[in-house]
Amino acid sequence: MKSSIQKLMWNNVGIIRKEENMKKTLEELNKYNIELKEILNDGINKEILELKNLHTVAKLITQSALDRKESVGTHFLVT
């Protein structure tokens, strides 16, 4: 799951972003919610906490990027 999230973010929520790709990324990240809950039920360790944090930050970044409609600084939205 970690590498999947990293790949999603690298490909779809980089410096140059397309709204449709970010929406698909957010949908994919939301699909991981159930799987992540199951992993957390099996026990918690450092790697699992890092995965949970990665997932949370990825969702927050993607949602924030979707909310920003103008291109500023290193955020460039392709329309």
C-alpha atoms as an extended CHARMM CRD file, in Angstrom:
* protein
*
        79  EXT
         1         1  MET       CA              0.0000000000        0.0000000000        0.0000000000  PROA      1               0.0000000000
         2         2  LYS       CA              2.8420000000        2.3920000000        0.8090000000  PROA      2               0.0000000000
         3         3  SER       CA              4.3590000000        2.2170000000       -2.6640000000  PROA      3               0.0000000000
         4         4  SER       CA              0.9040000000        2.5120000000       -4.2500000000  PROA      4               0.0000000000
         5         5  ILE       CA              0.1860000000        5.7250000000       -2.3470000000  PROA      5               0.0000000000
         6         6  GLN       CA              3.6170000000        7.1070000000       -3.1930000000  PROA      6               0.0000000000
         7         7  LYS       CA              3.1310000000        6.3030000000       -6.8800000000  PROA      7               0.0000000000
         8         8  LEU       CA             -0.3540000000        7.8650000000       -6.9260000000  PROA      8               0.0000000000
         9         9  MET       CA              0.9320000000       11.0640000000       -5.3820000000  PROA      9               0.0000000000
        10        10  TRP       CA              4.0090000000       11.2450000000       -7.6150000000  PROA      10              0.0000000000
        11        11  ASN       CA              2.0040000000       10.7090000000      -10.8080000000  PROA      11              0.0000000000
        12        12  ASN       CA             -1.1100000000       12.7520000000      -10.0460000000  PROA      12              0.0000000000
        13        13  VAL       CA             -0.4510000000       15.3510000000       -7.3520000000  PROA      13              0.0000000000
        14        14  GLY       CA              2.9400000000       16.6950000000       -8.3440000000  PROA      14              0.0000000000
        15        15  ILE       CA              3.8530000000       20.2220000000       -9.3560000000  PROA      15              0.0000000000
        16        16  ILE       CA              1.7480000000       20.1020000000      -12.5300000000  PROA      16              0.0000000000
        17        17  ARG       CA             -1.7050000000       18.8120000000      -11.6470000000  PROA      17              0.0000000000
        18        18  LYS       CA             -4.8940000000       17.9560000000      -13.5150000000  PROA      18              0.0000000000
        19        19  GLU       CA             -8.1550000000       18.1680000000      -11.6280000000  PROA      19              0.0000000000
        20        20  GLU       CA             -9.5180000000       14.8810000000      -12.9980000000  PROA      20              0.0000000000
        21        21  ASN       CA             -6.3440000000       13.0120000000      -11.9630000000  PROA      21              0.0000000000
        22        22  MET       CA             -6.5030000000       14.4820000000       -8.4700000000  PROA      22              0.0000000000
        23        23  LYS       CA            -10.1580000000       13.4320000000       -8.1360000000  PROA      23              0.0000000000
        24        24  LYS       CA             -9.2510000000        9.8780000000       -9.1770000000  PROA      24              0.0000000000
        25        25  THR       CA             -6.3700000000        9.9150000000       -6.6960000000  PROA      25              0.0000000000
        26        26  LEU       CA             -8.6770000000       10.9770000000       -3.8750000000  PROA      26              0.0000000000
        27        27  GLU       CA            -11.0950000000        8.1730000000       -4.8080000000  PROA      27              0.0000000000
        28        28  GLU       CA             -8.2460000000        5.6500000000       -4.7230000000  PROA      28              0.0000000000
        29        29  LEU       CA             -7.0320000000        6.9580000000       -1.3710000000  PROA      29              0.0000000000
        30        30  ASN       CA            -10.5550000000        6.6550000000        0.0330000000  PROA      30              0.0000000000
        31        31  LYS       CA            -10.6670000000        3.0120000000       -1.1000000000  PROA      31              0.0000000000
        32        32  TYR       CA             -7.6560000000        2.3420000000        1.1220000000  PROA      32              0.0000000000
        33        33  ASN       CA             -9.6210000000        3.3920000000        4.2420000000  PROA      33              0.0000000000
        34        34  ILE       CA            -11.1470000000       -0.0530000000        4.8300000000  PROA      34              0.0000000000
        35        35  GLU       CA             -7.9030000000       -1.8990000000        4.1440000000  PROA      35              0.0000000000
        36        36  LEU       CA             -6.0200000000        0.4380000000        6.4590000000  PROA      36              0.0000000000
        37        37  LYS       CA             -8.5500000000       -0.1040000000        9.2620000000  PROA      37              0.0000000000
        38        38  GLU       CA             -8.0740000000       -3.8660000000        8.9260000000  PROA      38              0.0000000000
        39        39  ILE       CA             -4.2950000000       -3.4590000000        9.1040000000  PROA      39              0.0000000000
        40        40  LEU       CA             -4.6270000000       -1.2820000000       12.2180000000  PROA      40              0.0000000000
        41        41  ASN       CA             -6.8230000000       -3.9380000000       13.8680000000  PROA      41              0.0000000000
        42        42  ASP       CA             -4.0030000000       -6.4660000000       13.5320000000  PROA      42              0.0000000000
        43        43  GLY       CA             -1.7430000000       -4.3860000000       15.7690000000  PROA      43              0.0000000000
        44        44  ILE       CA              0.2830000000       -1.2200000000       15.6780000000  PROA      44              0.0000000000
        45        45  ASN       CA              3.9770000000       -0.7710000000       15.0440000000  PROA      45              0.0000000000
        46        46  LYS       CA              6.2000000000        1.9480000000       13.5970000000  PROA      46              0.0000000000
        47        47  GLU       CA              5.6620000000        0.9270000000        9.9640000000  PROA      47              0.0000000000
        48        48  ILE       CA              1.8820000000        0.8320000000       10.3490000000  PROA      48              0.0000000000
        49        49  LEU       CA              1.8230000000        4.2620000000       11.9800000000  PROA      49              0.0000000000
        50        50  GLU       CA              3.9910000000        5.6340000000        9.1620000000  PROA      50              0.0000000000
        51        51  LEU       CA              1.5910000000        4.1290000000        6.6130000000  PROA      51              0.0000000000
        52        52  LYS       CA             -1.4080000000        5.6700000000        8.3870000000  PROA      52              0.0000000000
        53        53  ASN       CA              0.3320000000        9.0540000000        8.4570000000  PROA      53              0.0000000000
        54        54  LEU       CA              1.3050000000        8.7740000000        4.7750000000  PROA      54              0.0000000000
        55        55  HSD       CA             -2.3090000000        7.9990000000        3.8850000000  PROA      55              0.0000000000
        56        56  THR       CA             -3.6520000000       10.8980000000        5.9650000000  PROA      56              0.0000000000
        57        57  VAL       CA             -1.1750000000       13.4140000000        4.5490000000  PROA      57              0.0000000000
        58        58  ALA       CA             -1.7890000000       12.2100000000        0.9810000000  PROA      58              0.0000000000
        59        59  LYS       CA             -5.5360000000       12.7450000000        1.3960000000  PROA      59              0.0000000000
        60        60  LEU       CA             -5.0460000000       16.2010000000        2.9240000000  PROA      60              0.0000000000
        61        61  ILE       CA             -2.6410000000       17.3280000000        0.1920000000  PROA      61              0.0000000000
        62        62  THR       CA             -4.9040000000       16.0330000000       -2.5690000000  PROA      62              0.0000000000
        63        63  GLN       CA             -8.0250000000       17.6430000000       -1.1100000000  PROA      63              0.0000000000
        64        64  SER       CA             -6.2000000000       20.9390000000       -0.5830000000  PROA      64              0.0000000000
        65        65  ALA       CA             -4.9200000000       20.8690000000       -4.1610000000  PROA      65              0.0000000000
        66        66  LEU       CA             -8.4580000000       20.2630000000       -5.4270000000  PROA      66              0.0000000000
        67        67  ASP       CA             -9.7720000000       23.1660000000       -3.3620000000  PROA      67              0.0000000000
        68        68  ARG       CA             -7.1760000000       25.5860000000       -4.8030000000  PROA      68              0.0000000000
        69        69  LYS       CA             -8.4060000000       26.6870000000       -8.2280000000  PROA      69              0.0000000000
        70        70  GLU       CA             -5.6020000000       29.1100000000       -9.1140000000  PROA      70              0.0000000000
        71        71  SER       CA             -1.9780000000       28.4080000000       -9.9970000000  PROA      71              0.0000000000
        72        72  VAL       CA              0.4100000000       29.9150000000       -7.4400000000  PROA      72              0.0000000000
        73        73  GLY       CA              4.0370000000       29.2340000000       -6.5640000000  PROA      73              0.0000000000
        74        74  THR       CA              4.8630000000       25.5990000000       -7.1770000000  PROA      74              0.0000000000
        75        75  HSD       CA              1.1880000000       24.6790000000       -7.5670000000  PROA      75              0.0000000000
        76        76  PHE       CA              0.2880000000       24.6810000000      -11.2670000000  PROA      76              0.0000000000
        77        77  LEU       CA             -3.1960000000       23.5350000000      -12.2450000000  PROA      77              0.0000000000
        78        78  VAL       CA             -3.6270000000       22.3840000000      -15.8500000000  PROA      78              0.0000000000
        79        79  THR       CA             -7.1370000000       23.0100000000      -17.1530000000  PROA      79              0.0000000000
